[in-house]
Amino acid sequence: MASPVRILCAFVGSVVALLMCLGTAGAARADPGDDRPGNSETGWASVSFGFKGGLSLSQHSGIEERGSEYSVSSNWRTGFAAGVFVYLPITSRFGIQQEVFYTQKGSSQDISVDILEIPTVLHVTYDMDYIEIPVFFRFDWYQRDDAAVYSLAGTALSFKVRDRYTLDGVIDDGTQQVPVSADSDMSEVEMFDYSFVYGMGAEFSLFGQQMLFEYRFAMGWNSLQMPTYAYVPFEDEQILIENEPVPLKNQNHLVLLGIIF
């Protein structure tokens, strides 16, 4: 059976080959009198490509009601995202945009729970980095000279390339403090993530170079079984406290600045 890495490489290779074919066809039908993508009134305009990078704010959301025996305070993970894109105009205002991105996702949680009838706060961090392959439909709502305002909507396949699970806390009964902790990878969590993505953006010219500013939001549609286990020291050993994994979904805000060629 083919490994997930080979599957991903084959998928990316097929996407690149398709984009090259479409780009050749688009360039052949381009309006030679207009360099900005999407301005040709008939046929495809020139294919454009570029780079984007910026801020990633990520969180996990739950779909199941939380039990009354514990409470959770969630915090964002602040990271970065960067990648490349190709835009294939179909009409003067509508086109398809293909991207390949490295995106940092995850979250941190403060969980208040009773352990052995002792109130305890556990600090949990999920760090998950992905290679993300979004495909968007793009529509330009406003166009003028070298400027445009547009919306994006589509879906993304993400492939997890790095992950880390950490937990720390202290059980304190007033006379003795017992630390609890965990630090490991999350190889048991599903490697692939699927999400809906939508956003808005603007193109503009700055110092003779075409630029873009973009915001978008991604919401995962598949639940990931996130670990909640911990270790408690006992004499010279570490005792594993096993808990059921929590089903959570990725969600992610991106604020990006890009350059277009």
MIDOSE-1310 file (N, C-alpha, C; in nm, 2 decimals, decimal comma, always signed):
residues 261
masp	+0,09/-0,12/+0,00/+0,00/+0,00/+0,00/+0,09/+0,12/+0,00; +0,05/+0,22/-0,08/+0,13/+0,35/-0,09/+0,13/+0,42/+0,04; +0,24/+0,48/+0,08/+0,25/+0,56/+0,20/+0,18/+0,69/+0,18; +0,13/+0,76/+0,29/+0,07/+0,90/+0,27/+0,16/+1,00/+0,21
vril	+0,29/+0,99/+0,23/+0,38/+1,08/+0,17/+0,38/+1,07/+0,02; +0,38/+0,94/-0,03/+0,38/+0,92/-0,17/+0,25/+0,96/-0,24; +0,14/+0,94/-0,16/+0,01/+0,99/-0,21/+0,01/+1,14/-0,23; +0,06/+1,21/-0,12/+0,06/+1,35/-0,13/+0,15/+1,40/-0,24
cafv	+0,27/+1,34/-0,26/+0,36/+1,38/-0,37/+0,29/+1,36/-0,51; +0,22/+1,25/-0,52/+0,15/+1,22/-0,65/+0,04/+1,32/-0,67; -0,03/+1,36/-0,56/-0,14/+1,46/-0,58/-0,08/+1,60/-0,62; +0,03/+1,64/-0,55/+0,09/+1,77/-0,58/+0,14/+1,77/-0,72
gsvv	+0,21/+1,66/-0,76/+0,26/+1,65/-0,90/+0,15/+1,66/-1,00; +0,04/+1,60/-0,98/-0,07/+1,61/-1,08/-0,13/+1,75/-1,08; -0,14/+1,81/-0,97/-0,19/+1,95/-0,96/-0,09/+2,04/-1,04; +0,04/+2,03/-1,02/+0,13/+2,11/-1,09/+0,13/+2,09/-1,24
allm	+0,12/+1,96/-1,28/+0,11/+1,93/-1,42/-0,02/+2,00/-1,48; -0,13/+1,99/-1,41/-0,26/+2,05/-1,46/-0,24/+2,20/-1,47; -0,18/+2,26/-1,37/-0,17/+2,41/-1,37/-0,08/+2,45/-1,49; +0,03/+2,37/-1,52/+0,12/+2,41/-1,63/+0,04/+2,40/-1,76
clgt	-0,04/+2,30/-1,77/-0,12/+2,29/-1,90/-0,22/+2,40/-1,91; -0,29/+2,43/-1,80/-0,39/+2,54/-1,81/-0,32/+2,67/-1,83; -0,20/+2,69/-1,76/-0,13/+2,81/-1,78/-0,08/+2,84/-1,92; -0,04/+2,73/-1,99/+0,00/+2,74/-2,13/-0,12/+2,78/-2,22
agaa	-0,23/+2,71/-2,19/-0,35/+2,74/-2,27/-0,40/+2,89/-2,24; -0,39/+2,93/-2,11/-0,43/+3,06/-2,08/-0,35/+3,17/-2,14; -0,22/+3,15/-2,14/-0,12/+3,24/-2,20/-0,15/+3,25/-2,35; -0,18/+3,14/-2,41/-0,20/+3,14/-2,56/-0,33/+3,22/-2,59
radp	-0,42/+3,23/-2,50/-0,55/+3,30/-2,53/-0,55/+3,44/-2,47; -0,44/+3,48/-2,41/-0,44/+3,61/-2,33/-0,46/+3,73/-2,43; -0,51/+3,83/-2,37/-0,52/+3,96/-2,44/-0,38/+4,03/-2,43; -0,31/+4,05/-2,53/-0,17/+4,10/-2,52/-0,17/+4,25/-2,48
gddr	-0,28/+4,32/-2,48/-0,28/+4,46/-2,45/-0,31/+4,48/-2,30; -0,32/+4,38/-2,22/-0,35/+4,39/-2,08/-0,27/+4,29/-1,99; -0,19/+4,34/-1,90/-0,11/+4,26/-1,82/-0,18/+4,21/-1,69; -0,28/+4,28/-1,64/-0,34/+4,24/-1,51/-0,44/+4,13/-1,53
pgns	-0,43/+4,02/-1,45/-0,51/+3,91/-1,46/-0,66/+3,95/-1,45; -0,74/+3,89/-1,54/-0,88/+3,91/-1,52/-0,94/+4,02/-1,60; -0,86/+4,10/-1,68/-0,91/+4,22/-1,74/-0,96/+4,19/-1,89; -0,93/+4,07/-1,94/-0,97/+4,04/-2,08/-1,12/+4,01/-2,08
etgw	-1,20/+4,07/-2,17/-1,34/+4,05/-2,17/-1,38/+3,92/-2,24; -1,29/+3,87/-2,32/-1,32/+3,74/-2,39/-1,20/+3,65/-2,37; -1,24/+3,52/-2,34/-1,13/+3,42/-2,32/-1,06/+3,44/-2,19; -0,95/+3,36/-2,17/-0,88/+3,37/-2,05/-0,77/+3,48/-2,06
asvs	-0,75/+3,55/-1,95/-0,65/+3,65/-1,94/-0,52/+3,58/-1,90; -0,41/+3,66/-1,88/-0,28/+3,60/-1,85/-0,29/+3,53/-1,71; -0,23/+3,42/-1,70/-0,21/+3,35/-1,58/-0,11/+3,42/-1,49; -0,14/+3,43/-1,36/-0,05/+3,50/-1,27/-0,01/+3,41/-1,16
fgfk	+0,10/+3,43/-1,09/+0,14/+3,35/-0,98/+0,21/+3,45/-0,88; +0,24/+3,40/-0,76/+0,30/+3,48/-0,66/+0,33/+3,41/-0,53; +0,37/+3,49/-0,43/+0,40/+3,44/-0,30/+0,31/+3,51/-0,19; +0,28/+3,44/-0,09/+0,20/+3,51/+0,03/+0,27/+3,46/+0,16
ggls	+0,26/+3,54/+0,26/+0,30/+3,51/+0,39/+0,24/+3,60/+0,49; +0,23/+3,55/+0,62/+0,17/+3,63/+0,72/+0,14/+3,56/+0,85; +0,05/+3,62/+0,92/+0,01/+3,57/+1,05/-0,10/+3,46/+1,05; -0,08/+3,36/+1,13/-0,18/+3,25/+1,15/-0,22/+3,25/+1,30
lsqh	-0,35/+3,27/+1,32/-0,42/+3,25/+1,45/-0,51/+3,13/+1,45; -0,47/+3,03/+1,53/-0,54/+2,90/+1,52/-0,61/+2,87/+1,66; -0,71/+2,79/+1,65/-0,78/+2,74/+1,76/-0,85/+2,61/+1,73; -0,89/+2,54/+1,84/-0,97/+2,41/+1,82/-1,11/+2,43/+1,87
sgie	-1,20/+2,38/+1,80/-1,34/+2,39/+1,85/-1,40/+2,25/+1,87; -1,48/+2,24/+1,97/-1,54/+2,11/+2,00/-1,69/+2,10/+1,95; -1,73/+1,98/+1,92/-1,87/+1,96/+1,87/-1,95/+1,88/+1,97; -1,89/+1,84/+2,08/-1,97/+1,77/+2,19/-1,98/+1,86/+2,31
ergs	-2,09/+1,85/+2,38/-2,11/+1,93/+2,50/-2,01/+1,89/+2,61; -1,95/+1,99/+2,67/-1,86/+1,96/+2,77/-1,93/+1,91/+2,90; -1,87/+1,82/+2,97/-1,92/+1,77/+3,09/-1,91/+1,87/+3,20; -2,00/+1,86/+3,30/-2,00/+1,95/+3,42/-1,88/+1,93/+3,51
eysv	-1,81/+1,81/+3,50/-1,71/+1,78/+3,59/-1,58/+1,86/+3,56; -1,57/+1,93/+3,45/-1,45/+2,01/+3,41/-1,49/+2,13/+3,33; -1,41/+2,23/+3,33/-1,43/+2,34/+3,25/-1,30/+2,37/+3,17; -1,31/+2,44/+3,05/-1,20/+2,46/+2,96/-1,20/+2,61/+2,92
ssnw	-1,08/+2,66/+2,93/-1,05/+2,80/+2,88/-0,95/+2,78/+2,76; -1,00/+2,82/+2,64/-0,92/+2,80/+2,52/-0,84/+2,93/+2,48; -0,72/+2,91/+2,43/-0,64/+3,02/+2,38/-0,59/+2,99/+2,24; -0,56/+3,10/+2,17/-0,51/+3,09/+2,03/-0,37/+3,05/+2,03
rtgf	-0,33/+2,98/+1,93/-0,19/+2,96/+1,89/-0,15/+3,07/+1,79; -0,05/+3,15/+1,81/+0,00/+3,24/+1,72/+0,12/+3,18/+1,64; +0,10/+3,18/+1,51/+0,21/+3,12/+1,42/+0,22/+3,20/+1,29; +0,27/+3,13/+1,19/+0,29/+3,20/+1,06/+0,24/+3,10/+0,95
aagv	+0,22/+3,16/+0,84/+0,19/+3,08/+0,72/+0,26/+3,14/+0,60; +0,30/+3,06/+0,50/+0,37/+3,11/+0,38/+0,35/+3,01/+0,27; +0,34/+3,06/+0,15/+0,33/+2,97/+0,04/+0,32/+3,04/-0,10; +0,29/+2,96/-0,20/+0,28/+3,01/-0,34/+0,14/+2,98/-0,39
fvyl	+0,11/+3,06/-0,50/-0,02/+3,04/-0,56/-0,02/+3,07/-0,71; -0,11/+3,01/-0,78/-0,13/+3,04/-0,92/-0,28/+3,07/-0,94; -0,30/+3,18/-1,01/-0,44/+3,23/-1,04/-0,47/+3,21/-1,19; -0,58/+3,14/-1,22/-0,62/+3,11/-1,36/-0,75/+3,18/-1,39
pits	-0,74/+3,30/-1,45/-0,87/+3,37/-1,48/-0,95/+3,29/-1,59; -1,08/+3,28/-1,57/-1,17/+3,22/-1,66/-1,25/+3,33/-1,74; -1,29/+3,43/-1,66/-1,35/+3,55/-1,72/-1,28/+3,67/-1,67; -1,33/+3,79/-1,70/-1,27/+3,91/-1,65/-1,28/+3,93/-1,50
rfgi	-1,37/+3,86/-1,44/-1,39/+3,87/-1,29/-1,38/+3,74/-1,21; -1,38/+3,63/-1,28/-1,40/+3,50/-1,21/-1,28/+3,41/-1,25; -1,23/+3,34/-1,16/-1,12/+3,24/-1,19/-1,10/+3,14/-1,08; -1,00/+3,06/-1,10/-0,96/+2,95/-1,00/-0,82/+2,98/-0,95
qqev	-0,81/+2,97/-0,82/-0,68/+2,99/-0,76/-0,63/+2,86/-0,68; -0,51/+2,82/-0,72/-0,45/+2,70/-0,65/-0,33/+2,74/-0,57; -0,32/+2,69/-0,45/-0,21/+2,73/-0,36/-0,15/+2,60/-0,30; -0,02/+2,62/-0,25/+0,05/+2,53/-0,16/+0,11/+2,61/-0,05
fytq	+0,07/+2,57/+0,07/+0,10/+2,66/+0,19/+0,16/+2,57/+0,30; +0,25/+2,63/+0,38/+0,29/+2,58/+0,51/+0,22/+2,66/+0,61; +0,14/+2,60/+0,70/+0,06/+2,67/+0,80/+0,07/+2,61/+0,93; +0,10/+2,69/+1,03/+0,10/+2,65/+1,17/-0,04/+2,66/+1,23
kgss	-0,08/+2,55/+1,29/-0,21/+2,55/+1,36/-0,20/+2,49/+1,50; -0,31/+2,48/+1,57/-0,30/+2,43/+1,71/-0,38/+2,51/+1,80; -0,36/+2,49/+1,93/-0,43/+2,57/+2,04/-0,36/+2,54/+2,17; -0,40/+2,62/+2,27/-0,37/+2,58/+2,41/-0,49/+2,59/+2,49
qdis	-0,50/+2,50/+2,59/-0,62/+2,49/+2,68/-0,58/+2,49/+2,82; -0,66/+2,56/+2,90/-0,65/+2,56/+3,05/-0,77/+2,48/+3,10; -0,74/+2,36/+3,15/-0,85/+2,27/+3,19/-0,86/+2,26/+3,34; -0,97/+2,30/+3,40/-1,00/+2,30/+3,54/-1,07/+2,17/+3,57
vdil	-1,02/+2,08/+3,65/-1,07/+1,95/+3,68/-1,04/+1,90/+3,82; -1,12/+1,82/+3,87/-1,09/+1,76/+4,00/-1,02/+1,63/+3,98; -0,90/+1,61/+4,04/-0,82/+1,49/+4,04/-0,81/+1,44/+4,18; -0,87/+1,32/+4,21/-0,87/+1,27/+4,34/-0,94/+1,37/+4,44
eipt	-1,05/+1,43/+4,38/-1,13/+1,53/+4,46/-1,05/+1,66/+4,49; -0,94/+1,68/+4,42/-0,86/+1,80/+4,45/-0,87/+1,89/+4,32; -0,92/+2,01/+4,34/-0,92/+2,10/+4,22/-0,78/+2,13/+4,16; -0,77/+2,10/+4,03/-0,64/+2,11/+3,96/-0,66/+2,18/+3,82
vlhv	-0,57/+2,26/+3,79/-0,57/+2,33/+3,65/-0,46/+2,26/+3,57; -0,49/+2,21/+3,45/-0,40/+2,15/+3,36/-0,38/+2,24/+3,24; -0,25/+2,26/+3,20/-0,22/+2,35/+3,09/-0,18/+2,25/+2,97; -0,26/+2,26/+2,87/-0,24/+2,16/+2,75/-0,22/+2,25/+2,63
tydm	-0,12/+2,20/+2,55/-0,08/+2,27/+2,43/-0,08/+2,17/+2,31; -0,15/+2,20/+2,20/-0,14/+2,12/+2,08/-0,08/+2,21/+1,97; +0,04/+2,17/+1,92/+0,10/+2,23/+1,81/+0,10/+2,14/+1,69; +0,04/+2,19/+1,58/+0,02/+2,11/+1,46/+0,06/+2,19/+1,34
dyie	+0,16/+2,15/+1,26/+0,20/+2,22/+1,14/+0,16/+2,14/+1,02; +0,11/+2,21/+0,92/+0,05/+2,14/+0,80/+0,11/+2,19/+0,67; +0,12/+2,11/+0,57/+0,13/+2,15/+0,43/-0,01/+2,15/+0,38; -0,06/+2,27/+0,34/-0,20/+2,28/+0,30/-0,21/+2,31/+0,15
ipvf	-0,31/+2,25/+0,09/-0,33/+2,26/-0,06/-0,47/+2,31/-0,08; -0,49/+2,44/-0,08/-0,63/+2,49/-0,10/-0,66/+2,51/-0,25; -0,78/+2,50/-0,29/-0,83/+2,54/-0,42/-0,95/+2,63/-0,40; -0,94/+2,75/-0,46/-1,05/+2,85/-0,44/-1,12/+2,89/-0,57
frfd	-1,24/+2,93/-0,56/-1,31/+3,01/-0,67/-1,29/+3,15/-0,62; -1,25/+3,24/-0,72/-1,22/+3,38/-0,68/-1,32/+3,46/-0,77; -1,38/+3,56/-0,71/-1,46/+3,66/-0,78/-1,42/+3,80/-0,75; -1,39/+3,88/-0,85/-1,36/+4,02/-0,83/-1,48/+4,11/-0,83
wyqr	-1,51/+4,17/-0,71/-1,63/+4,26/-0,70/-1,60/+4,40/-0,75; -1,47/+4,44/-0,75/-1,44/+4,58/-0,79/-1,30/+4,57/-0,86; -1,30/+4,64/-0,98/-1,17/+4,65/-1,05/-1,16/+4,79/-1,11; -1,03/+4,84/-1,09/-1,00/+4,97/-1,15/-0,85/+4,98/-1,17
ddaa	-0,81/+5,00/-1,29/-0,66/+5,01/-1,32/-0,59/+4,89/-1,26; -0,50/+4,91/-1,17/-0,42/+4,80/-1,11/-0,47/+4,76/-0,98; -0,60/+4,79/-0,95/-0,66/+4,75/-0,82/-0,78/+4,66/-0,83; -0,80/+4,58/-0,73/-0,92/+4,49/-0,74/-0,95/+4,45/-0,59
vysl	-1,08/+4,43/-0,57/-1,13/+4,38/-0,44/-1,20/+4,25/-0,47; -1,17/+4,14/-0,41/-1,22/+4,01/-0,44/-1,26/+3,92/-0,32; -1,33/+3,82/-0,35/-1,37/+3,72/-0,25/-1,32/+3,58/-0,29; -1,29/+3,50/-0,19/-1,24/+3,36/-0,22/-1,33/+3,26/-0,14
agta	-1,36/+3,15/-0,20/-1,43/+3,04/-0,13/-1,38/+2,91/-0,19; -1,36/+2,81/-0,11/-1,32/+2,68/-0,16/-1,29/+2,58/-0,05; -1,20/+2,49/-0,07/-1,17/+2,38/+0,02/-1,02/+2,36/+0,02; -0,98/+2,29/+0,13/-0,83/+2,26/+0,14/-0,81/+2,13/+0,19
lsfk	-0,71/+2,06/+0,14/-0,65/+1,94/+0,19/-0,52/+1,97/+0,27; -0,51/+1,92/+0,39/-0,39/+1,95/+0,47/-0,33/+1,82/+0,52; -0,19/+1,82/+0,51/-0,11/+1,71/+0,54/-0,02/+1,74/+0,66; -0,04/+1,68/+0,78/+0,04/+1,71/+0,90/+0,18/+1,67/+0,88
vrdr	+0,27/+1,76/+0,91/+0,42/+1,74/+0,90/+0,49/+1,75/+1,03; +0,43/+1,81/+1,13/+0,49/+1,82/+1,26/+0,38/+1,84/+1,36; +0,40/+1,78/+1,48/+0,30/+1,79/+1,59/+0,37/+1,77/+1,72; +0,30/+1,83/+1,82/+0,36/+1,82/+1,96/+0,24/+1,84/+2,06
ytld	+0,24/+1,75/+2,16/+0,14/+1,75/+2,27/+0,21/+1,77/+2,40; +0,18/+1,88/+2,47/+0,24/+1,90/+2,61/+0,13/+1,92/+2,71; +0,15/+1,88/+2,83/+0,06/+1,90/+2,94/+0,14/+1,92/+3,07; +0,10/+2,01/+3,15/+0,16/+2,03/+3,28/+0,06/+2,08/+3,38
gvid	+0,08/+2,04/+3,50/-0,01/+2,09/+3,61/+0,04/+2,03/+3,74; -0,02/+2,08/+3,85/+0,02/+2,04/+3,98/-0,11/+2,00/+4,06; -0,11/+1,88/+4,12/-0,21/+1,85/+4,22/-0,17/+1,89/+4,36; -0,24/+1,99/+4,41/-0,20/+2,05/+4,54/-0,31/+2,03/+4,64
dgtq	-0,29/+1,95/+4,74/-0,39/+1,93/+4,85/-0,37/+2,02/+4,97; -0,27/+2,11/+4,96/-0,24/+2,20/+5,07/-0,12/+2,15/+5,15; -0,09/+2,03/+5,15/+0,02/+1,97/+5,22/+0,13/+1,91/+5,13; +0,09/+1,87/+5,01/+0,18/+1,81/+4,92/+0,14/+1,84/+4,78
qvpv	+0,24/+1,87/+4,70/+0,22/+1,90/+4,56/+0,28/+1,78/+4,47; +0,19/+1,74/+4,38/+0,23/+1,63/+4,29/+0,22/+1,68/+4,15; +0,33/+1,68/+4,07/+0,32/+1,73/+3,93/+0,26/+1,63/+3,84; +0,19/+1,67/+3,74/+0,14/+1,58/+3,63/+0,19/+1,65/+3,50
sads	+0,23/+1,56/+3,40/+0,29/+1,62/+3,28/+0,28/+1,52/+3,17; +0,30/+1,57/+3,05/+0,31/+1,49/+2,93/+0,38/+1,57/+2,82; +0,46/+1,50/+2,74/+0,53/+1,57/+2,63/+0,57/+1,46/+2,53; +0,50/+1,47/+2,41/+0,52/+1,37/+2,31/+0,46/+1,42/+2,18
dmse	+0,49/+1,34/+2,07/+0,42/+1,37/+1,94/+0,28/+1,32/+1,95; +0,21/+1,35/+1,84/+0,07/+1,31/+1,82/+0,05/+1,22/+1,70; +0,14/+1,12/+1,69/+0,13/+1,03/+1,58/+0,00/+0,96/+1,57; -0,07/+0,95/+1,68/-0,20/+0,88/+1,68/-0,31/+0,96/+1,62
vemf	-0,29/+1,09/+1,61/-0,39/+1,18/+1,55/-0,39/+1,17/+1,40; -0,50/+1,17/+1,34/-0,51/+1,16/+1,19/-0,42/+1,26/+1,12; -0,35/+1,21/+1,01/-0,25/+1,29/+0,94/-0,32/+1,39/+0,85; -0,43/+1,36/+0,79/-0,50/+1,45/+0,70/-0,61/+1,53/+0,77
dysf	-0,62/+1,65/+0,72/-0,73/+1,74/+0,77/-0,79/+1,80/+0,65; -0,93/+1,82/+0,65/-1,00/+1,88/+0,54/-1,08/+2,00/+0,59; -1,09/+2,10/+0,52/-1,15/+2,22/+0,57/-1,22/+2,30/+0,46; -1,32/+2,38/+0,50/-1,38/+2,48/+0,41/-1,30/+2,61/+0,44
vygm	-1,28/+2,69/+0,33/-1,21/+2,82/+0,34/-1,28/+2,93/+0,27; -1,29/+3,05/+0,33/-1,34/+3,16/+0,26/-1,27/+3,29/+0,31; -1,28/+3,39/+0,23/-1,20/+3,51/+0,27/-1,22/+3,63/+0,17; -1,16/+3,74/+0,20/-1,16/+3,86/+0,11/-1,02/+3,91/+0,09
gaef	-1,00/+3,98/-0,02/-0,86/+4,03/-0,04/-0,87/+4,15/-0,13; -0,75/+4,22/-0,14/-0,74/+4,34/-0,23/-0,61/+4,33/-0,30; -0,61/+4,36/-0,43/-0,48/+4,38/-0,51/-0,46/+4,53/-0,53; -0,33/+4,57/-0,53/-0,30/+4,71/-0,55/-0,15/+4,71/-0,60
slfg	-0,12/+4,83/-0,65/+0,02/+4,85/-0,70/+0,09/+4,93/-0,60; +0,22/+4,89/-0,57/+0,30/+4,96/-0,48/+0,44/+4,97/-0,53; +0,49/+5,09/-0,56/+0,63/+5,11/-0,62/+0,64/+5,03/-0,75; +0,54/+5,02/-0,82/+0,54/+4,96/-0,95/+0,53/+4,81/-0,95
qqml	+0,51/+4,75/-0,83/+0,49/+4,60/-0,81/+0,35/+4,57/-0,77; +0,29/+4,47/-0,83/+0,15/+4,43/-0,79/+0,16/+4,35/-0,66; +0,08/+4,40/-0,56/+0,08/+4,34/-0,43/-0,07/+4,29/-0,40; -0,08/+4,22/-0,29/-0,21/+4,18/-0,24/-0,21/+4,18/-0,09
feyr	-0,33/+4,21/-0,03/-0,35/+4,19/+0,11/-0,48/+4,10/+0,13; -0,47/+4,00/+0,21/-0,58/+3,91/+0,22/-0,61/+3,86/+0,36; -0,73/+3,84/+0,39/-0,78/+3,77/+0,51/-0,86/+3,65/+0,47; -0,84/+3,54/+0,54/-0,93/+3,42/+0,52/-0,94/+3,34/+0,64
famg	-1,05/+3,26/+0,65/-1,08/+3,17/+0,76/-1,10/+3,03/+0,71; -1,04/+2,94/+0,78/-1,05/+2,79/+0,75/-1,12/+2,72/+0,86; -1,22/+2,64/+0,84/-1,29/+2,56/+0,94/-1,28/+2,41/+0,90; -1,22/+2,33/+0,98/-1,21/+2,19/+0,95/-1,35/+2,12/+0,95
wnsl	-1,37/+2,02/+0,87/-1,50/+1,95/+0,87/-1,48/+1,81/+0,93; -1,36/+1,76/+0,95/-1,34/+1,63/+1,01/-1,29/+1,65/+1,15; -1,33/+1,57/+1,25/-1,29/+1,58/+1,39/-1,16/+1,50/+1,41; -1,07/+1,56/+1,48/-0,94/+1,50/+1,52/-0,95/+1,45/+1,66
qmpt	-0,91/+1,33/+1,69/-0,91/+1,27/+1,82/-0,78/+1,32/+1,90; -0,80/+1,43/+1,98/-0,68/+1,49/+2,04/-0,65/+1,42/+2,18; -0,53/+1,39/+2,21/-0,49/+1,32/+2,33/-0,51/+1,41/+2,46; -0,54/+1,34/+2,57/-0,56/+1,41/+2,70/-0,49/+1,33/+2,81
yayv	-0,40/+1,23/+2,78/-0,34/+1,15/+2,88/-0,23/+1,23/+2,96; -0,19/+1,19/+3,07/-0,09/+1,25/+3,16/-0,01/+1,15/+3,23; +0,11/+1,19/+3,28/+0,19/+1,10/+3,37/+0,21/+1,16/+3,51; +0,20/+1,08/+3,61/+0,22/+1,12/+3,75/+0,33/+1,04/+3,81
pfed	+0,43/+1,12/+3,87/+0,55/+1,05/+3,92/+0,51/+0,97/+4,05; +0,56/+0,85/+4,06/+0,53/+0,76/+4,17/+0,66/+0,68/+4,20; +0,73/+0,72/+4,31/+0,86/+0,66/+4,35/+0,95/+0,69/+4,23; +1,01/+0,58/+4,17/+1,10/+0,60/+4,06/+1,03/+0,58/+3,92
eqil	+0,90/+0,58/+3,92/+0,83/+0,55/+3,79/+0,74/+0,66/+3,76; +0,69/+0,66/+3,63/+0,59/+0,75/+3,59/+0,46/+0,67/+3,56; +0,35/+0,70/+3,63/+0,23/+0,63/+3,61/+0,14/+0,70/+3,51; +0,10/+0,63/+3,41/+0,01/+0,69/+3,30/-0,13/+0,69/+3,35
iene	-0,19/+0,81/+3,34/-0,33/+0,83/+3,36/-0,40/+0,85/+3,22; -0,47/+0,75/+3,18/-0,53/+0,75/+3,05/-0,67/+0,81/+3,05; -0,69/+0,90/+2,96/-0,82/+0,96/+2,94/-0,87/+0,94/+2,80; -1,00/+0,95/+2,77/-1,05/+0,94/+2,64/-1,01/+1,06/+2,56
pvpl	-0,96/+1,04/+2,43/-0,93/+1,16/+2,35/-1,05/+1,25/+2,32; -1,02/+1,38/+2,30/-1,13/+1,47/+2,28/-1,14/+1,50/+2,13; -1,27/+1,49/+2,07/-1,28/+1,52/+1,93/-1,29/+1,68/+1,91; -1,19/+1,73/+1,84/-1,18/+1,87/+1,81/-1,16/+1,89/+1,66
knqn	-1,20/+2,01/+1,62/-1,18/+2,05/+1,48/-1,09/+2,17/+1,47; -1,00/+2,17/+1,37/-0,91/+2,29/+1,35/-0,99/+2,41/+1,30; -0,96/+2,53/+1,34/-1,00/+2,65/+1,28/-0,89/+2,75/+1,28; -0,88/+2,83/+1,18/-0,76/+2,91/+1,15/-0,79/+3,04/+1,08
hlvl	-0,74/+3,15/+1,13/-0,75/+3,28/+1,07/-0,61/+3,31/+1,01; -0,61/+3,36/+0,88/-0,49/+3,40/+0,82/-0,49/+3,55/+0,78; -0,39/+3,62/+0,80/-0,38/+3,76/+0,75/-0,25/+3,76/+0,67; -0,26/+3,78/+0,54/-0,15/+3,76/+0,45/-0,12/+3,88/+0,37
lgii	+0,01/+3,90/+0,33/+0,06/+4,00/+0,24/+0,13/+3,92/+0,13; +0,11/+3,96/+0,01/+0,17/+3,89/-0,10/+0,22/+3,97/-0,22; +0,30/+3,91/-0,31/+0,35/+3,98/-0,42/+0,31/+3,89/-0,54; +0,27/+3,96/-0,65/+0,21/+3,90/-0,77/+0,31/+3,92/-0,89
f	+0,33/+3,82/-0,97/+0,41/+3,83/-1,09/+0,33/+3,80/-1,22
